[in-house]
Amino acid sequence: MISKKEVEHIAKLARLGLDEKELEKMEKELSLILDYIEKLNEVDVSKVKITSQSLRNENTMREDVENSQSKKLNSKLLDSAPSKKENYIKTKPIF
């Protein structure tokens, strides 16, 4: 069971302004969470294989293919740019 003093300390660290009713509610809820964690600690997981990802997802990527619409947009953008060099928009240096 977590004490009211500990809940007040946690609330202060989290910068939560809790009234008396909320403190009691948090005390009960945090105690339930800690009880559940204690139950989980009792489970024997010594024979469970360690996994870093349970779904075995692979990185799926599409091919980078230029389409005609993007070519048109790129040429419009380059034509409207005030300054350009080759196929790039030239900008002022930042530093």
BAKE-122279 format. One line per field, with one value per residue: x, y, z of N, C-alpha, C, O, CB in turn. Coordinates in steps of 0.2 Angstrom, whole numbers, padded with zeros to 4 digits. Last residue first. Glycine has a CB too. Layout:
nu = (X|...) .
nv = (Y|...) .
nw = (Z|...) .
cau = (X|...) .
cav = (Y|...) .
caw = (Z|...) .
cu = (X|...) .
cv = (Y|...) .
cw = (Z|...) .
ou = (X|...) .
ov = (Y|...) .
ow = (Z|...) .
cbu = (X|...) .
cbv = (Y|...) .
cbw = (Z|...) .
//
This chain:
nu = (0123|0115|0116|0101|0099|0094|0088|0095|0100|0111|0104|0094|0083|0069|0059|0051|0057|0057|0043|0041|0049|0042|0030|0034|0039|0027|0021|0029|0038|0052|0053|0059|0050|0046|0049|0048|0056|0046|0041|0039|0032|0040|0057|0066|0064|0069|0059|0056|0060|0058|0047|0035|0028|0029|0028|0015|0011|0017|0009|-0002|0002|0004|-0010|-0016|-0009|-0014|-0027|-0027|-0020|-0029|-0040|-0034|-0032|-0044|-0049|-0040|-0033|-0017|-0008|0007|0021|0027|0031|0019|0014|0024|0020|0007|0010|0017|0007|-0001|0008|0003|0004) .
nv = (0154|0153|0159|0159|0146|0140|0125|0115|0111|0124|0135|0150|0162|0163|0151|0147|0136|0127|0124|0119|0107|0100|0098|0089|0079|0074|0069|0059|0052|0042|0031|0021|0008|0007|-0005|-0012|-0021|-0033|-0040|-0049|-0046|-0044|-0040|-0046|-0059|-0073|-0086|-0092|-0098|-0089|-0083|-0085|-0072|-0062|-0050|-0049|-0045|-0032|-0026|-0025|-0017|-0005|-0003|-0001|0011|0020|0020|0025|0037|0043|0045|0054|0065|0069|0073|0084|0089|0092|0098|0092|0090|0079|0081|0082|0069|0062|0067|0062|0049|0048|0052|0041|0026|0011|-0006) .
nw = (-0209|-0220|-0237|-0247|-0260|-0275|-0280|-0293|-0305|-0306|-0296|-0294|-0287|-0286|-0294|-0304|-0310|-0299|-0299|-0312|-0311|-0301|-0307|-0318|-0310|-0304|-0315|-0319|-0305|-0300|-0287|-0276|-0270|-0253|-0239|-0224|-0213|-0205|-0189|-0178|-0167|-0156|-0153|-0145|-0133|-0124|-0120|-0104|-0092|-0082|-0077|-0066|-0057|-0048|-0054|-0056|-0042|-0042|-0051|-0044|-0033|-0040|-0044|-0032|-0028|-0037|-0033|-0020|-0022|-0030|-0021|-0012|-0020|-0024|-0011|-0009|-0025|-0033|-0045|-0050|-0052|-0050|-0037|-0031|-0033|-0025|-0012|-0011|-0011|0001|0010|0009|0003|-0004|0000) .
cau = (0128|0112|0119|0106|0097|0100|0086|0093|0093|0109|0111|0095|0090|0073|0064|0048|0056|0063|0046|0038|0051|0049|0030|0031|0044|0033|0018|0028|0033|0049|0052|0059|0055|0044|0050|0045|0056|0052|0040|0043|0028|0036|0051|0066|0062|0069|0064|0053|0060|0065|0048|0041|0027|0029|0035|0019|0009|0020|0016|-0002|0000|0009|-0004|-0018|-0008|-0006|-0025|-0030|-0018|-0023|-0041|-0037|-0026|-0040|-0052|-0040|-0036|-0022|-0012|0000|0018|0024|0036|0023|0011|0024|0027|0008|0006|0021|0013|-0004|0005|0007|0000) .
cav = (0156|0154|0155|0163|0151|0143|0132|0116|0109|0118|0133|0143|0161|0169|0152|0152|0142|0129|0127|0125|0112|0102|0102|0096|0082|0077|0075|0064|0052|0049|0032|0029|0010|0007|0002|-0012|-0014|-0031|-0035|-0050|-0047|-0050|-0038|-0039|-0056|-0066|-0084|-0088|-0102|-0091|-0082|-0088|-0076|-0069|-0052|-0050|-0051|-0038|-0027|-0029|-0024|-0008|-0004|-0006|0004|0018|0018|0018|0032|0042|0041|0047|0061|0066|0068|0079|0090|0087|0101|0091|0097|0079|0080|0088|0074|0061|0068|0070|0051|0047|0056|0047|0031|0017|0000) .
caw = (-0204|-0214|-0231|-0244|-0255|-0272|-0278|-0286|-0304|-0309|-0298|-0294|-0289|-0288|-0289|-0300|-0314|-0301|-0293|-0310|-0316|-0300|-0301|-0319|-0314|-0300|-0311|-0323|-0310|-0301|-0294|-0277|-0274|-0260|-0243|-0231|-0215|-0209|-0195|-0184|-0173|-0156|-0157|-0145|-0139|-0124|-0124|-0109|-0098|-0084|-0084|-0068|-0063|-0045|-0052|-0061|-0045|-0038|-0053|-0050|-0032|-0037|-0049|-0036|-0024|-0037|-0040|-0021|-0017|-0033|-0027|-0010|-0017|-0029|-0014|-0004|-0019|-0031|-0039|-0050|-0053|-0057|-0042|-0031|-0036|-0032|-0015|-0011|-0016|-0005|0010|0007|0008|-0005|0000) .
cu = (0133|0117|0116|0109|0103|0097|0092|0092|0091|0102|0110|0102|0091|0080|0068|0053|0054|0063|0053|0041|0048|0051|0037|0031|0041|0038|0023|0025|0032|0044|0049|0059|0054|0050|0048|0046|0054|0051|0046|0042|0032|0033|0046|0060|0063|0068|0063|0059|0058|0065|0055|0042|0034|0029|0035|0026|0013|0018|0019|0005|0000|0008|0002|-0013|-0010|-0005|-0018|-0027|-0020|-0019|-0034|-0037|-0028|-0034|-0048|-0043|-0037|-0026|-0018|-0003|0010|0020|0033|0028|0015|0020|0027|0015|0007|0017|0017|0002|0003|0003|0004) .
cv = (0162|0157|0157|0158|0154|0147|0134|0123|0110|0116|0126|0142|0153|0167|0158|0154|0148|0136|0130|0128|0119|0108|0105|0101|0089|0081|0078|0070|0058|0048|0039|0030|0018|0009|0001|-0005|-0015|-0024|-0034|-0046|-0048|-0051|-0044|-0036|-0049|-0064|-0076|-0085|-0099|-0095|-0084|-0087|-0079|-0074|-0059|-0053|-0053|-0044|-0032|-0031|-0028|-0016|-0007|-0008|-0002|0012|0016|0016|0025|0037|0039|0043|0054|0062|0065|0072|0084|0089|0097|0094|0096|0086|0081|0087|0080|0066|0067|0071|0059|0049|0055|0052|0037|0022|0006) .
cw = (-0207|-0209|-0225|-0238|-0251|-0266|-0274|-0285|-0296|-0308|-0300|-0297|-0289|-0290|-0291|-0295|-0310|-0305|-0295|-0304|-0314|-0304|-0300|-0313|-0316|-0304|-0307|-0320|-0314|-0306|-0295|-0284|-0275|-0264|-0250|-0234|-0222|-0211|-0198|-0190|-0179|-0162|-0158|-0149|-0139|-0132|-0125|-0113|-0104|-0090|-0086|-0075|-0065|-0051|-0050|-0060|-0051|-0040|-0049|-0052|-0038|-0035|-0046|-0041|-0028|-0033|-0040|-0028|-0018|-0028|-0030|-0016|-0015|-0026|-0020|-0008|-0015|-0025|-0038|-0044|-0054|-0058|-0049|-0036|-0036|-0036|-0023|-0014|-0017|-0011|0003|0006|0005|0000|0000) .
ou = (0137|0116|0114|0106|0109|0093|0094|0094|0087|0098|0108|0105|0088|0083|0070|0053|0056|0066|0054|0042|0051|0054|0038|0033|0045|0041|0023|0027|0036|0044|0044|0064|0048|0054|0049|0044|0057|0045|0052|0042|0030|0030|0049|0058|0061|0071|0058|0064|0057|0071|0058|0039|0039|0030|0040|0028|0015|0021|0023|0006|0002|0012|0004|-0011|-0007|-0001|-0016|-0025|-0016|-0016|-0034|-0036|-0024|-0032|-0048|-0041|-0034|-0023|-0023|-0001|0007|0017|0037|0030|0014|0022|0030|0016|0008|0020|0019|0002|0005|-0003|0009) .
ov = (0164|0161|0163|0154|0153|0152|0131|0128|0106|0120|0122|0146|0150|0171|0159|0159|0154|0140|0136|0134|0124|0113|0110|0107|0094|0086|0084|0076|0063|0045|0041|0030|0020|0012|-0004|0000|-0018|-0022|-0034|-0049|-0050|-0056|-0049|-0030|-0045|-0066|-0074|-0082|-0101|-0095|-0082|-0090|-0075|-0080|-0062|-0057|-0059|-0049|-0036|-0036|-0034|-0020|-0012|-0014|-0007|0008|0011|0010|0021|0032|0033|0037|0050|0057|0059|0067|0079|0091|0097|0093|0100|0087|0084|0092|0084|0068|0071|0076|0062|0052|0059|0056|0039|0022|0007) .
ow = (-0204|-0205|-0224|-0235|-0253|-0268|-0269|-0289|-0294|-0310|-0296|-0301|-0285|-0294|-0297|-0291|-0311|-0305|-0293|-0304|-0315|-0303|-0298|-0314|-0316|-0302|-0306|-0321|-0312|-0311|-0292|-0288|-0275|-0261|-0253|-0231|-0227|-0212|-0195|-0196|-0184|-0164|-0160|-0148|-0135|-0136|-0125|-0110|-0110|-0093|-0091|-0079|-0065|-0050|-0049|-0063|-0052|-0040|-0051|-0054|-0038|-0036|-0049|-0043|-0028|-0035|-0043|-0028|-0019|-0031|-0032|-0015|-0016|-0029|-0020|-0007|-0017|-0020|-0041|-0038|-0057|-0063|-0054|-0040|-0041|-0041|-0026|-0018|-0022|-0016|0000|0001|0000|0001|0004) .
cbu = (0133|0109|0126|0104|0093|0105|0079|0099|0092|0114|0117|0090|0095|0073|0069|0042|0051|0067|0047|0030|0050|0054|0028|0024|0045|0036|0012|0024|0026|0055|0047|0065|0055|0038|0058|0038|0063|0053|0037|0043|0025|0031|0052|0072|0055|0076|0064|0049|0056|0067|0048|0042|0024|0023|0038|0019|0002|0017|0020|-0006|-0008|0012|-0002|-0025|-0012|-0002|-0027|-0037|-0019|-0018|-0045|-0043|-0024|-0038|-0059|-0044|-0043|-0020|-0014|-0002|0021|0019|0039|0026|0004|0020|0032|0008|-0001|0022|0017|-0009|0010|0007|-0005) .
cbv = (0151|0147|0156|0169|0146|0147|0132|0114|0102|0112|0134|0140|0164|0174|0146|0150|0140|0124|0121|0123|0110|0096|0098|0095|0078|0072|0072|0063|0050|0053|0026|0032|0007|0011|0004|-0014|-0011|-0037|-0029|-0058|-0040|-0049|-0035|-0037|-0058|-0063|-0087|-0083|-0109|-0095|-0074|-0096|-0073|-0070|-0048|-0044|-0051|-0036|-0020|-0025|-0024|-0005|0003|-0005|0005|0024|0023|0019|0035|0048|0045|0048|0065|0072|0070|0081|0093|0080|0108|0084|0101|0074|0073|0088|0075|0054|0064|0072|0050|0039|0055|0050|0032|0020|0000) .
cbw = (-0202|-0211|-0231|-0241|-0249|-0277|-0274|-0282|-0306|-0306|-0293|-0299|-0284|-0282|-0288|-0297|-0319|-0305|-0288|-0309|-0323|-0300|-0295|-0321|-0321|-0295|-0307|-0329|-0306|-0304|-0297|-0273|-0281|-0261|-0242|-0231|-0215|-0214|-0193|-0186|-0174|-0150|-0163|-0149|-0142|-0122|-0131|-0106|-0097|-0078|-0086|-0066|-0069|-0041|-0046|-0066|-0047|-0031|-0052|-0055|-0029|-0031|-0052|-0039|-0017|-0034|-0045|-0021|-0010|-0033|-0033|-0006|-0011|-0033|-0018|0002|-0020|-0031|-0040|-0051|-0058|-0057|-0042|-0024|-0032|-0033|-0012|-0004|-0015|-0005|0016|0012|0014|-0012|0006) .
//
